[in-house]
């Protein structure tokens, strides 16, 4: 049984827009590592706890902040902040929706990388999923 999907009406950007954002969003190495981890190790779908554990962070709140910060940077570069779903009286944008979907599951709230974002990641060399041994040969099957 699948869980509740949050903000299904928001479809995100195109792969080309995401490529532009990835090239211009001034992501830190830590943020890039988180994106690689979310895509490569966690196969594109993960809870805050799973991201935190995979990144070696001590609390899932760090992952929540990191996902939101990356989404904010992407939304700013693409000038789509006003298009994002917003919550509360202040209508605060849900920045995580800029590049992920959200679904409740038995494992908790799960962020899924949007298909167009994955397409953009695949085209970016820094997102390559390559595990290599000391000789440089891939260990991934």
N, CA, C and O atoms as CSV, one atom per row, in Angstrom:
chain,resi,resn,atom,element,x,y,z
A,1,UNK,N,N,0.838,-1.173,0.000
A,1,UNK,CA,C,0.000,0.000,0.000
A,1,UNK,C,C,0.886,1.242,0.000
A,1,UNK,O,O,1.740,1.407,0.872
A,2,UNK,N,N,0.677,2.104,-0.979
A,2,UNK,CA,C,1.490,3.309,-1.043
A,2,UNK,C,C,0.915,4.371,-0.118
A,2,UNK,O,O,-0.276,4.361,0.193
A,3,UNK,N,N,1.767,5.279,0.313
A,3,UNK,CA,C,1.369,6.324,1.235
A,3,UNK,C,C,0.854,7.548,0.515
A,3,UNK,O,O,0.712,7.571,-0.708
A,4,UNK,N,N,0.579,8.560,1.308
A,4,UNK,CA,C,0.080,9.819,0.792
A,4,UNK,C,C,1.179,10.555,0.038
A,4,UNK,O,O,2.299,10.689,0.531
A,5,UNK,N,N,0.851,11.030,-1.159
A,5,UNK,CA,C,1.786,11.856,-1.927
A,5,UNK,C,C,1.499,13.318,-1.610
A,5,UNK,O,O,0.348,13.754,-1.659
A,6,UNK,N,N,2.526,14.063,-1.291
A,6,UNK,CA,C,2.377,15.475,-0.950
A,6,UNK,C,C,2.579,16.336,-2.195
A,6,UNK,O,O,3.539,16.141,-2.940
A,7,UNK,N,N,1.684,17.275,-2.415
A,7,UNK,CA,C,1.746,18.243,-3.510
A,7,UNK,C,C,1.893,17.593,-4.885
A,7,UNK,O,O,2.781,17.968,-5.651
A,8,UNK,N,N,1.028,16.617,-5.211
A,8,UNK,CA,C,1.175,15.942,-6.521
A,8,UNK,C,C,0.930,16.885,-7.698
A,8,UNK,O,O,1.353,16.594,-8.817
A,9,UNK,N,N,0.258,18.000,-7.461
A,9,UNK,CA,C,-0.032,18.939,-8.547
A,9,UNK,C,C,1.213,19.686,-9.028
A,9,UNK,O,O,1.251,20.171,-10.159
A,10,UNK,N,N,2.238,19.778,-8.164
A,10,UNK,CA,C,3.460,20.470,-8.576
A,10,UNK,C,C,4.370,19.484,-9.292
A,10,UNK,O,O,4.749,18.465,-8.715
A,11,UNK,N,N,4.723,19.768,-10.531
A,11,UNK,CA,C,5.466,18.814,-11.368
A,11,UNK,C,C,6.953,19.106,-11.466
A,11,UNK,O,O,7.683,18.299,-12.042
A,12,UNK,N,N,7.433,20.211,-10.938
A,12,UNK,CA,C,8.860,20.496,-10.987
A,12,UNK,C,C,9.287,21.108,-12.302
A,12,UNK,O,O,8.453,21.490,-13.123
A,13,UNK,N,N,10.582,21.200,-12.497
A,13,UNK,CA,C,11.171,21.812,-13.682
A,13,UNK,C,C,11.487,20.746,-14.728
A,13,UNK,O,O,11.277,19.553,-14.508
A,14,UNK,N,N,11.991,21.200,-15.857
A,14,UNK,CA,C,12.418,20.273,-16.907
A,14,UNK,C,C,13.855,19.824,-16.636
A,14,UNK,O,O,14.558,20.428,-15.824
A,15,UNK,N,N,14.278,18.782,-17.307
A,15,UNK,CA,C,15.655,18.303,-17.165
A,15,UNK,C,C,16.641,19.397,-17.567
A,15,UNK,O,O,17.679,19.558,-16.924
A,16,UNK,N,N,16.333,20.139,-18.608
A,16,UNK,CA,C,17.218,21.212,-19.054
A,16,UNK,C,C,17.322,22.304,-17.994
A,16,UNK,O,O,18.409,22.826,-17.745
A,17,UNK,N,N,16.205,22.651,-17.371
A,17,UNK,CA,C,16.227,23.642,-16.303
A,17,UNK,C,C,17.053,23.141,-15.117
A,17,UNK,O,O,17.834,23.895,-14.536
A,18,UNK,N,N,16.879,21.877,-14.766
A,18,UNK,CA,C,17.660,21.317,-13.665
A,18,UNK,C,C,19.155,21.297,-13.995
A,18,UNK,O,O,19.986,21.550,-13.122
A,19,UNK,N,N,19.496,20.998,-15.246
A,19,UNK,CA,C,20.909,21.040,-15.633
A,19,UNK,C,C,21.471,22.445,-15.414
A,19,UNK,O,O,22.572,22.606,-14.888
A,20,UNK,N,N,20.711,23.450,-15.819
A,20,UNK,CA,C,21.124,24.836,-15.621
A,20,UNK,C,C,21.295,25.126,-14.132
A,20,UNK,O,O,22.285,25.729,-13.718
A,21,UNK,N,N,20.332,24.696,-13.340
A,21,UNK,CA,C,20.391,24.933,-11.895
A,21,UNK,C,C,21.601,24.250,-11.270
A,21,UNK,O,O,22.288,24.845,-10.438
A,22,UNK,N,N,21.866,23.015,-11.660
A,22,UNK,CA,C,23.020,22.296,-11.106
A,22,UNK,C,C,24.331,22.988,-11.464
A,22,UNK,O,O,25.292,22.948,-10.696
A,23,UNK,N,N,24.364,23.612,-12.617
A,23,UNK,CA,C,25.579,24.310,-13.044
A,23,UNK,C,C,25.739,25.676,-12.379
A,23,UNK,O,O,26.855,26.186,-12.288
A,24,UNK,N,N,24.632,26.280,-11.908
A,24,UNK,CA,C,24.687,27.652,-11.422
A,24,UNK,C,C,24.241,27.855,-9.973
A,24,UNK,O,O,24.234,28.991,-9.500
A,25,UNK,N,N,23.878,26.817,-9.269
A,25,UNK,CA,C,23.304,26.976,-7.929
A,25,UNK,C,C,24.328,27.133,-6.814
A,25,UNK,O,O,23.934,27.274,-5.656
A,26,UNK,N,N,25.598,27.115,-7.104
A,26,UNK,CA,C,26.654,27.264,-6.090
A,26,UNK,C,C,26.462,26.274,-4.938
A,26,UNK,O,O,26.486,26.648,-3.765
A,27,UNK,N,N,26.272,25.009,-5.302
A,27,UNK,CA,C,26.120,23.968,-4.292
A,27,UNK,C,C,27.470,23.688,-3.648
A,27,UNK,O,O,28.494,23.610,-4.328
A,28,UNK,N,N,27.458,23.537,-2.337
A,28,UNK,CA,C,28.693,23.198,-1.629
A,28,UNK,C,C,29.058,21.740,-1.924
A,28,UNK,O,O,28.229,20.977,-2.421
A,29,UNK,N,N,30.285,21.363,-1.620
A,29,UNK,CA,C,30.696,19.973,-1.827
A,29,UNK,C,C,29.845,19.036,-0.958
A,29,UNK,O,O,29.524,17.923,-1.375
A,30,UNK,N,N,29.488,19.480,0.228
A,30,UNK,CA,C,28.630,18.679,1.114
A,30,UNK,C,C,27.253,18.477,0.491
A,30,UNK,O,O,26.694,17.383,0.570
A,31,UNK,N,N,26.704,19.516,-0.126
A,31,UNK,CA,C,25.398,19.399,-0.780
A,31,UNK,C,C,25.485,18.492,-1.999
A,31,UNK,O,O,24.578,17.699,-2.250
A,32,UNK,N,N,26.567,18.605,-2.752
A,32,UNK,CA,C,26.762,17.723,-3.905
A,32,UNK,C,C,26.904,16.272,-3.438
A,32,UNK,O,O,26.364,15.360,-4.064
A,33,UNK,N,N,27.620,16.068,-2.358
A,33,UNK,CA,C,27.779,14.712,-1.808
A,33,UNK,C,C,26.427,14.149,-1.384
A,33,UNK,O,O,26.152,12.966,-1.586
A,34,UNK,N,N,25.585,14.993,-0.797
A,34,UNK,CA,C,24.258,14.534,-0.391
A,34,UNK,C,C,23.439,14.123,-1.617
A,34,UNK,O,O,22.761,13.096,-1.589
A,35,UNK,N,N,23.497,14.912,-2.687
A,35,UNK,CA,C,22.766,14.563,-3.900
A,35,UNK,C,C,23.287,13.260,-4.499
A,35,UNK,O,O,22.498,12.415,-4.923
A,36,UNK,N,N,24.615,13.089,-4.537
A,36,UNK,CA,C,25.188,11.835,-5.039
A,36,UNK,C,C,24.716,10.662,-4.183
A,36,UNK,O,O,24.359,9.606,-4.704
A,37,UNK,N,N,24.719,10.855,-2.879
A,37,UNK,CA,C,24.284,9.803,-1.959
A,37,UNK,C,C,22.821,9.457,-2.175
A,37,UNK,O,O,22.458,8.282,-2.236
A,38,UNK,N,N,21.981,10.477,-2.290
A,38,UNK,CA,C,20.540,10.265,-2.494
A,38,UNK,C,C,20.305,9.501,-3.791
A,38,UNK,O,O,19.460,8.607,-3.845
A,39,UNK,N,N,21.052,9.852,-4.835
A,39,UNK,CA,C,20.866,9.200,-6.121
A,39,UNK,C,C,21.553,7.832,-6.187
A,39,UNK,O,O,20.930,6.837,-6.558
A,40,UNK,N,N,22.809,7.790,-5.834
A,40,UNK,CA,C,23.605,6.568,-6.029
A,40,UNK,C,C,23.360,5.506,-4.965
A,40,UNK,O,O,23.001,4.374,-5.288
A,41,UNK,N,N,23.550,5.861,-3.712
A,41,UNK,CA,C,23.470,4.873,-2.634
A,41,UNK,C,C,22.040,4.561,-2.227
A,41,UNK,O,O,21.714,3.423,-1.891
A,42,UNK,N,N,21.187,5.582,-2.259
A,42,UNK,CA,C,19.808,5.390,-1.792
A,42,UNK,C,C,18.823,5.221,-2.938
A,42,UNK,O,O,17.613,5.153,-2.719
A,43,UNK,N,N,19.336,5.154,-4.152
A,43,UNK,CA,C,18.537,4.871,-5.351
A,43,UNK,C,C,17.410,5.876,-5.591
A,43,UNK,O,O,16.380,5.529,-6.170
A,44,UNK,N,N,17.603,7.113,-5.148
A,44,UNK,CA,C,16.674,8.185,-5.472
A,44,UNK,C,C,15.495,8.356,-4.553
A,44,UNK,O,O,14.722,9.297,-4.730
A,45,UNK,N,N,15.321,7.484,-3.575
A,45,UNK,CA,C,14.218,7.603,-2.631
A,45,UNK,C,C,14.746,7.341,-1.226
A,45,UNK,O,O,15.333,6.294,-0.952
A,46,UNK,N,N,14.525,8.320,-0.335
A,46,UNK,CA,C,15.098,8.169,0.998
A,46,UNK,C,C,14.378,9.042,2.015
A,46,UNK,O,O,13.814,10.085,1.684
A,47,UNK,N,N,14.413,8.590,3.248
A,47,UNK,CA,C,13.904,9.393,4.364
A,47,UNK,C,C,15.041,10.285,4.862
A,47,UNK,O,O,16.202,10.087,4.505
A,48,UNK,N,N,14.695,11.254,5.681
A,48,UNK,CA,C,15.714,12.110,6.282
A,48,UNK,C,C,16.690,11.269,7.103
A,48,UNK,O,O,17.897,11.510,7.079
A,49,UNK,N,N,16.167,10.285,7.825
A,49,UNK,CA,C,17.031,9.418,8.634
A,49,UNK,C,C,18.005,8.637,7.759
A,49,UNK,O,O,19.180,8.515,8.104
A,50,UNK,N,N,17.537,8.108,6.635
A,50,UNK,CA,C,18.405,7.351,5.736
A,50,UNK,C,C,19.497,8.241,5.140
A,50,UNK,O,O,20.651,7.828,5.034
A,51,UNK,N,N,19.131,9.450,4.756
A,51,UNK,CA,C,20.131,10.380,4.223
A,51,UNK,C,C,21.146,10.713,5.304
A,51,UNK,O,O,22.352,10.696,5.058
A,52,UNK,N,N,20.657,11.018,6.501
A,52,UNK,CA,C,21.557,11.360,7.610
A,52,UNK,C,C,22.535,10.221,7.892
A,52,UNK,O,O,23.735,10.459,8.033
A,53,UNK,N,N,22.042,9.004,7.973
A,53,UNK,CA,C,22.907,7.851,8.245
A,53,UNK,C,C,23.921,7.656,7.129
A,53,UNK,O,O,25.096,7.409,7.399
A,54,UNK,N,N,23.481,7.763,5.878
A,54,UNK,CA,C,24.388,7.565,4.746
A,54,UNK,C,C,25.463,8.649,4.689
A,54,UNK,O,O,26.578,8.398,4.232
A,55,UNK,N,N,25.129,9.848,5.151
A,55,UNK,CA,C,26.086,10.959,5.135
A,55,UNK,C,C,26.941,11.019,6.398
A,55,UNK,O,O,27.889,11.801,6.469
A,56,UNK,N,N,26.610,10.196,7.397
A,56,UNK,CA,C,27.359,10.214,8.647
A,56,UNK,C,C,26.953,11.350,9.574
A,56,UNK,O,O,27.724,11.751,10.446
A,57,UNK,N,N,25.749,11.866,9.387
A,57,UNK,CA,C,25.248,12.944,10.237
A,57,UNK,C,C,24.581,12.336,11.463
A,57,UNK,O,O,24.014,11.247,11.380
A,58,UNK,N,N,24.640,13.016,12.585
A,58,UNK,CA,C,24.149,12.461,13.844
A,58,UNK,C,C,22.642,12.587,14.030
A,58,UNK,O,O,22.086,11.927,14.908
A,59,UNK,N,N,21.962,13.409,13.236
A,59,UNK,CA,C,20.526,13.612,13.432
A,59,UNK,C,C,19.836,13.844,12.094
A,59,UNK,O,O,20.402,14.483,11.207
A,60,UNK,N,N,18.628,13.333,11.942
A,60,UNK,CA,C,17.892,13.485,10.689
A,60,UNK,C,C,17.556,14.938,10.383
A,60,UNK,O,O,17.319,15.288,9.227
A,61,UNK,N,N,17.533,15.786,11.403
A,61,UNK,CA,C,17.249,17.203,11.187
A,61,UNK,C,C,18.266,17.867,10.270
A,61,UNK,O,O,17.933,18.805,9.546
A,62,UNK,N,N,19.502,17.385,10.300
A,62,UNK,CA,C,20.537,17.920,9.412
A,62,UNK,C,C,20.153,17.649,7.959
A,62,UNK,O,O,20.341,18.504,7.094
A,63,UNK,N,N,19.618,16.468,7.695
A,63,UNK,CA,C,19.183,16.120,6.338
A,63,UNK,C,C,18.000,16.993,5.921
A,63,UNK,O,O,17.944,17.462,4.784
A,64,UNK,N,N,17.057,17.211,6.836
A,64,UNK,CA,C,15.920,18.077,6.517
A,64,UNK,C,C,16.399,19.456,6.085
A,64,UNK,O,O,15.928,20.003,5.087
A,65,UNK,N,N,17.326,20.006,6.834
A,65,UNK,CA,C,17.861,21.338,6.521
A,65,UNK,C,C,18.595,21.314,5.185
A,65,UNK,O,O,18.420,22.214,4.364
A,66,UNK,N,N,19.414,20.292,4.964
A,66,UNK,CA,C,20.205,20.206,3.737
A,66,UNK,C,C,19.324,20.078,2.501
A,66,UNK,O,O,19.576,20.738,1.493
A,67,UNK,N,N,18.295,19.237,2.566
A,67,UNK,CA,C,17.392,19.064,1.422
A,67,UNK,C,C,16.674,20.387,1.137
A,67,UNK,O,O,16.545,20.786,-0.021
A,68,UNK,N,N,16.214,21.056,2.172
A,68,UNK,CA,C,15.562,22.353,1.990
A,68,UNK,C,C,16.499,23.397,1.415
A,68,UNK,O,O,16.102,24.178,0.550
A,69,UNK,N,N,17.736,23.421,1.886
A,69,UNK,CA,C,18.712,24.409,1.400
A,69,UNK,C,C,19.022,24.188,-0.083
A,69,UNK,O,O,19.088,25.145,-0.854
A,70,UNK,N,N,19.210,22.928,-0.479
A,70,UNK,CA,C,19.460,22.629,-1.892
A,70,UNK,C,C,18.249,23.040,-2.732
A,70,UNK,O,O,18.401,23.645,-3.794
A,71,UNK,N,N,17.062,22.714,-2.260
A,71,UNK,CA,C,15.850,23.113,-2.974
A,71,UNK,C,C,15.736,24.619,-3.113
A,71,UNK,O,O,15.328,25.123,-4.159
A,72,UNK,N,N,16.099,25.342,-2.048
A,72,UNK,CA,C,16.053,26.806,-2.086
A,72,UNK,C,C,17.018,27.336,-3.139
A,72,UNK,O,O,16.667,28.232,-3.906
A,73,UNK,N,N,18.215,26.798,-3.182
A,73,UNK,CA,C,19.200,27.238,-4.176
A,73,UNK,C,C,18.716,26.962,-5.596
A,73,UNK,O,O,18.863,27.805,-6.481
A,74,UNK,N,N,18.146,25.795,-5.810
A,74,UNK,CA,C,17.630,25.448,-7.138
A,74,UNK,C,C,16.483,26.371,-7.515
A,74,UNK,O,O,16.433,26.878,-8.635
A,75,UNK,N,N,15.563,26.592,-6.589
A,75,UNK,CA,C,14.414,27.457,-6.850
A,75,UNK,C,C,14.855,28.890,-7.143
A,75,UNK,O,O,14.293,29.547,-8.019
A,76,UNK,N,N,15.852,29.373,-6.417
A,76,UNK,CA,C,16.348,30.730,-6.661
A,76,UNK,C,C,16.952,30.858,-8.056
A,76,UNK,O,O,16.655,31.808,-8.779
A,77,UNK,N,N,17.804,29.897,-8.435
A,77,UNK,CA,C,18.445,29.956,-9.752
A,77,UNK,C,C,17.407,29.891,-10.864
A,77,UNK,O,O,17.531,30.590,-11.869
A,78,UNK,N,N,16.394,29.063,-10.692
A,78,UNK,CA,C,15.357,28.907,-11.723
A,78,UNK,C,C,14.244,29.943,-11.613
A,78,UNK,O,O,13.348,29.989,-12.456
A,79,UNK,N,N,14.300,30.773,-10.573
A,79,UNK,CA,C,13.285,31.802,-10.331
A,79,UNK,C,C,11.879,31.195,-10.273
A,79,UNK,O,O,10.945,31.683,-10.910
A,80,UNK,N,N,11.758,30.113,-9.486
A,80,UNK,CA,C,10.476,29.414,-9.369
A,80,UNK,C,C,9.935,29.408,-7.940
A,80,UNK,O,O,8.992,28.675,-7.642
A,81,UNK,N,N,10.515,30.210,-7.063
A,81,UNK,CA,C,10.074,30.206,-5.658
A,81,UNK,C,C,8.566,30.412,-5.562
A,81,UNK,O,O,7.900,29.737,-4.777
A,82,UNK,N,N,8.024,31.329,-6.345
A,82,UNK,CA,C,6.592,31.610,-6.313
A,82,UNK,C,C,5.719,30.492,-6.843
A,82,UNK,O,O,4.510,30.490,-6.609
A,83,UNK,N,N,6.302,29.548,-7.549
A,83,UNK,CA,C,5.549,28.415,-8.095
A,83,UNK,C,C,5.496,27.225,-7.142
A,83,UNK,O,O,4.684,26.318,-7.325
A,84,UNK,N,N,6.353,27.225,-6.129
A,84,UNK,CA,C,6.421,26.087,-5.212
A,84,UNK,C,C,5.203,26.043,-4.300
A,84,UNK,O,O,4.643,27.084,-3.956
A,85,UNK,N,N,4.792,24.841,-3.907
A,85,UNK,CA,C,3.726,24.739,-2.911
A,85,UNK,C,C,4.149,25.486,-1.647
A,85,UNK,O,O,5.318,25.473,-1.263
A,86,UNK,N,N,3.181,26.133,-1.013
A,86,UNK,CA,C,3.484,26.921,0.189
A,86,UNK,C,C,2.536,26.522,1.310
A,86,UNK,O,O,1.418,26.072,1.061
A,87,UNK,N,N,2.996,26.692,2.549
A,87,UNK,CA,C,2.206,26.292,3.710
A,87,UNK,C,C,2.104,27.422,4.723
A,87,UNK,O,O,2.901,28.360,4.729
A,88,UNK,N,N,1.100,27.300,5.572
A,88,UNK,CA,C,0.931,28.228,6.681
A,88,UNK,C,C,0.402,29.590,6.261
A,88,UNK,O,O,0.289,29.898,5.075
A,89,UNK,N,N,0.080,30.398,7.268
A,89,UNK,CA,C,-0.426,31.746,7.006
A,89,UNK,C,C,0.586,32.589,6.236
A,89,UNK,O,O,0.210,33.425,5.415
A,90,UNK,N,N,1.852,32.368,6.502
A,90,UNK,CA,C,2.899,33.139,5.831
A,90,UNK,C,C,3.165,32.630,4.411
A,90,UNK,O,O,3.929,33.236,3.660
A,91,UNK,N,N,2.523,31.507,4.050
A,91,UNK,CA,C,2.701,30.900,2.730
A,91,UNK,C,C,4.185,30.652,2.441
A,91,UNK,O,O,4.699,31.036,1.391
A,92,UNK,N,N,4.856,30.008,3.388
A,92,UNK,CA,C,6.271,29.669,3.273
A,92,UNK,C,C,6.447,28.568,2.231
A,92,UNK,O,O,5.816,27.515,2.324
A,93,UNK,N,N,7.316,28.813,1.224
A,93,UNK,CA,C,7.522,27.795,0.181
A,93,UNK,C,C,8.107,26.508,0.752
A,93,UNK,O,O,8.939,26.533,1.659
A,94,UNK,N,N,7.661,25.401,0.213
A,94,UNK,CA,C,8.222,24.090,0.541
A,94,UNK,C,C,9.376,23.862,-0.435
A,94,UNK,O,O,9.196,23.259,-1.493
A,95,UNK,N,N,10.561,24.350,-0.067
A,95,UNK,CA,C,11.693,24.338,-0.987
A,95,UNK,C,C,12.098,22.940,-1.436
A,95,UNK,O,O,12.602,22.775,-2.547
A,96,UNK,N,N,11.890,21.935,-0.597
A,96,UNK,CA,C,12.249,20.573,-0.982
A,96,UNK,C,C,11.528,20.127,-2.239
A,96,UNK,O,O,12.017,19.250,-2.952
A,97,UNK,N,N,10.360,20.721,-2.528
A,97,UNK,CA,C,9.602,20.317,-3.714
A,97,UNK,C,C,10.248,20.780,-5.008
A,97,UNK,O,O,9.847,20.346,-6.088
A,98,UNK,N,N,11.242,21.653,-4.915
A,98,UNK,CA,C,11.906,22.134,-6.129
A,98,UNK,C,C,12.554,20.992,-6.908
A,98,UNK,O,O,12.622,21.036,-8.136
A,99,UNK,N,N,13.034,19.960,-6.187
A,99,UNK,CA,C,13.691,18.856,-6.900
A,99,UNK,C,C,13.298,17.465,-6.403
A,99,UNK,O,O,13.767,16.464,-6.944
A,100,UNK,N,N,12.443,17.392,-5.380
A,100,UNK,CA,C,12.000,16.090,-4.882
A,100,UNK,C,C,10.481,16.031,-4.790
A,100,UNK,O,O,9.792,17.050,-4.765
A,101,UNK,N,N,9.993,14.812,-4.740
A,101,UNK,CA,C,8.597,14.569,-4.410
A,101,UNK,C,C,8.575,14.114,-2.950
A,101,UNK,O,O,9.621,13.807,-2.378
A,102,UNK,N,N,7.411,14.071,-2.361
A,102,UNK,CA,C,7.300,13.618,-0.984
A,102,UNK,C,C,6.150,12.660,-0.818
A,102,UNK,O,O,5.042,12.913,-1.291
A,103,UNK,N,N,6.415,11.553,-0.143
A,103,UNK,CA,C,5.404,10.526,0.086
A,103,UNK,C,C,5.564,9.972,1.494
A,103,UNK,O,O,6.681,9.730,1.951
A,104,UNK,N,N,4.442,9.773,2.178
A,104,UNK,CA,C,4.517,9.117,3.487
A,104,UNK,C,C,4.547,7.611,3.249
A,104,UNK,O,O,3.899,7.098,2.336
A,105,UNK,N,N,5.303,6.923,4.077
A,105,UNK,CA,C,5.405,5.467,3.949
A,105,UNK,C,C,5.601,4.871,5.337
A,105,UNK,O,O,5.660,5.592,6.333
A,106,UNK,N,N,5.699,3.557,5.388
A,106,UNK,CA,C,5.949,2.892,6.665
A,106,UNK,C,C,7.322,3.259,7.220
A,106,UNK,O,O,7.572,3.107,8.415
A,107,UNK,N,N,8.218,3.747,6.344
A,107,UNK,CA,C,9.558,4.164,6.769
A,107,UNK,C,C,9.598,5.643,7.144
A,107,UNK,O,O,10.651,6.162,7.513
A,108,UNK,N,N,8.467,6.314,7.052
A,108,UNK,CA,C,8.408,7.741,7.344
A,108,UNK,C,C,8.218,8.532,6.065
A,108,UNK,O,O,7.843,7.984,5.029
A,109,UNK,N,N,8.477,9.803,6.148
A,109,UNK,CA,C,8.369,10.679,4.981
A,109,UNK,C,C,9.540,10.394,4.053
A,109,UNK,O,O,10.698,10.419,4.469
A,110,UNK,N,N,9.227,10.125,2.796
A,110,UNK,CA,C,10.257,9.764,1.816
A,110,UNK,C,C,10.368,10.839,0.744
A,110,UNK,O,O,9.371,11.251,0.151
A,111,UNK,N,N,11.600,11.287,0.505
A,111,UNK,CA,C,11.866,12.185,-0.607
A,111,UNK,C,C,12.262,11.341,-1.798
A,111,UNK,O,O,13.133,10.477,-1.695
A,112,UNK,N,N,11.621,11.590,-2.931
A,112,UNK,CA,C,11.995,10.934,-4.177
A,112,UNK,C,C,12.531,11.975,-5.144
A,112,UNK,O,O,11.898,13.010,-5.350
A,113,UNK,N,N,13.675,11.719,-5.734
A,113,UNK,CA,C,14.208,12.658,-6.715
A,113,UNK,C,C,13.282,12.678,-7.923
A,113,UNK,O,O,12.892,11.629,-8.434
A,114,UNK,N,N,12.937,13.873,-8.371
A,114,UNK,CA,C,12.061,13.996,-9.543
A,114,UNK,C,C,12.761,13.407,-10.766
A,114,UNK,O,O,13.970,13.577,-10.920
A,115,UNK,N,N,12.016,12.712,-11.647
A,115,UNK,CA,C,12.623,12.091,-12.829
A,115,UNK,C,C,13.441,13.070,-13.681
A,115,UNK,O,O,14.522,12.712,-14.150
A,116,UNK,N,N,12.959,14.267,-13.885
A,116,UNK,CA,C,13.710,15.245,-14.680
A,116,UNK,C,C,14.991,15.659,-13.962
A,116,UNK,O,O,15.995,15.955,-14.610
A,117,UNK,N,N,14.966,15.683,-12.620
A,117,UNK,CA,C,16.172,16.006,-11.858
A,117,UNK,C,C,17.186,14.871,-11.988
A,117,UNK,O,O,18.384,15.114,-12.137
A,118,UNK,N,N,16.703,13.644,-11.932
A,118,UNK,CA,C,17.589,12.484,-12.119
A,118,UNK,C,C,18.224,12.542,-13.501
A,118,UNK,O,O,19.420,12.289,-13.647
A,119,UNK,N,N,17.437,12.871,-14.509
A,119,UNK,CA,C,17.973,12.992,-15.870
A,119,UNK,C,C,19.111,14.020,-15.908
A,119,UNK,O,O,20.140,13.795,-16.545
A,120,UNK,N,N,18.913,15.141,-15.225
A,120,UNK,CA,C,19.958,16.175,-15.177
A,120,UNK,C,C,21.179,15.678,-14.409
A,120,UNK,O,O,22.311,15.942,-14.816
A,121,UNK,N,N,20.967,14.965,-13.310
A,121,UNK,CA,C,22.088,14.421,-12.541
A,121,UNK,C,C,22.934,13.465,-13.368
A,121,UNK,O,O,24.163,13.490,-13.305
A,122,UNK,N,N,22.271,12.639,-14.129
A,122,UNK,CA,C,22.972,11.650,-14.943
A,122,UNK,C,C,23.887,12.342,-15.956
A,122,UNK,O,O,24.961,11.834,-16.278
A,123,UNK,N,N,23.461,13.490,-16.450
A,123,UNK,CA,C,24.259,14.219,-17.436
A,123,UNK,C,C,25.418,14.988,-16.806
A,123,UNK,O,O,26.286,15.490,-17.520
A,124,UNK,N,N,25.441,15.084,-15.493
A,124,UNK,CA,C,26.496,15.819,-14.799
A,124,UNK,C,C,27.554,14.833,-14.308
A,124,UNK,O,O,27.224,13.864,-13.625
A,125,UNK,N,N,28.797,15.065,-14.642
A,125,UNK,CA,C,29.866,14.146,-14.255
A,125,UNK,C,C,29.992,13.964,-12.754
A,125,UNK,O,O,30.312,12.866,-12.300
A,126,UNK,N,N,29.749,15.008,-11.966
A,126,UNK,CA,C,29.919,14.886,-10.522
A,126,UNK,C,C,28.882,13.975,-9.892
A,126,UNK,O,O,29.041,13.574,-8.739
A,127,UNK,N,N,27.830,13.640,-10.613
A,127,UNK,CA,C,26.800,12.762,-10.077
A,127,UNK,C,C,27.009,11.305,-10.483
A,127,UNK,O,O,26.168,10.454,-10.191
A,128,UNK,N,N,28.109,11.017,-11.145
A,128,UNK,CA,C,28.355,9.645,-11.594
A,128,UNK,C,C,28.449,8.704,-10.396
A,128,UNK,O,O,29.081,9.019,-9.388
A,129,UNK,N,N,27.817,7.559,-10.524
A,129,UNK,CA,C,27.829,6.564,-9.454
A,129,UNK,C,C,28.924,5.561,-9.749
A,129,UNK,O,O,28.688,4.535,-10.387
A,130,UNK,N,N,30.094,5.858,-9.293
A,130,UNK,CA,C,31.207,4.953,-9.542
A,130,UNK,C,C,31.929,4.678,-8.240
A,130,UNK,O,O,32.468,5.580,-7.598
A,131,UNK,N,N,31.927,3.430,-7.875
A,131,UNK,CA,C,32.740,2.981,-6.762
A,131,UNK,C,C,33.970,2.355,-7.404
A,131,UNK,O,O,33.850,1.530,-8.310
A,132,UNK,N,N,35.124,2.737,-6.946
A,132,UNK,CA,C,36.333,2.200,-7.551
A,132,UNK,C,C,37.243,1.622,-6.487
A,132,UNK,O,O,37.306,2.121,-5.363
A,133,UNK,N,N,37.946,0.565,-6.852
A,133,UNK,CA,C,38.949,0.024,-5.952
A,133,UNK,C,C,40.237,0.832,-6.119
A,133,UNK,O,O,40.257,1.810,-6.866
A,134,UNK,N,N,41.287,0.443,-5.449
A,134,UNK,CA,C,42.528,1.219,-5.484
A,134,UNK,C,C,43.145,1.300,-6.874
A,134,UNK,O,O,43.945,2.199,-7.131
A,135,UNK,N,N,42.797,0.386,-7.779
A,135,UNK,CA,C,43.344,0.436,-9.135
A,135,UNK,C,C,42.477,1.271,-10.072
A,135,UNK,O,O,42.813,1.454,-11.242
A,136,UNK,N,N,41.342,1.783,-9.541
A,136,UNK,CA,C,40.465,2.614,-10.362
A,136,UNK,C,C,39.386,1.844,-11.095
A,136,UNK,O,O,38.601,2.432,-11.838
A,137,UNK,N,N,39.338,0.521,-10.895
A,137,UNK,CA,C,38.304,-0.291,-11.548
A,137,UNK,C,C,37.001,-0.198,-10.757
A,137,UNK,O,O,37.002,-0.210,-9.526
A,138,UNK,N,N,35.907,-0.108,-11.477
A,138,UNK,CA,C,34.594,-0.006,-10.831
A,138,UNK,C,C,34.272,-1.269,-10.061
A,138,UNK,O,O,34.518,-2.380,-10.532
A,139,UNK,N,N,33.726,-1.089,-8.884
A,139,UNK,CA,C,33.288,-2.225,-8.080
A,139,UNK,C,C,31.768,-2.346,-8.079
A,139,UNK,O,O,31.219,-3.263,-7.469
A,140,UNK,N,N,31.090,-1.431,-8.754
A,140,UNK,CA,C,29.634,-1.435,-8.814
A,140,UNK,C,C,29.177,-2.358,-9.929
A,140,UNK,O,O,29.756,-2.371,-11.015
A,141,UNK,N,N,28.136,-3.126,-9.653
A,141,UNK,CA,C,27.603,-4.032,-10.672
A,141,UNK,C,C,26.263,-3.549,-11.144
A,141,UNK,O,O,25.648,-4.177,-12.005
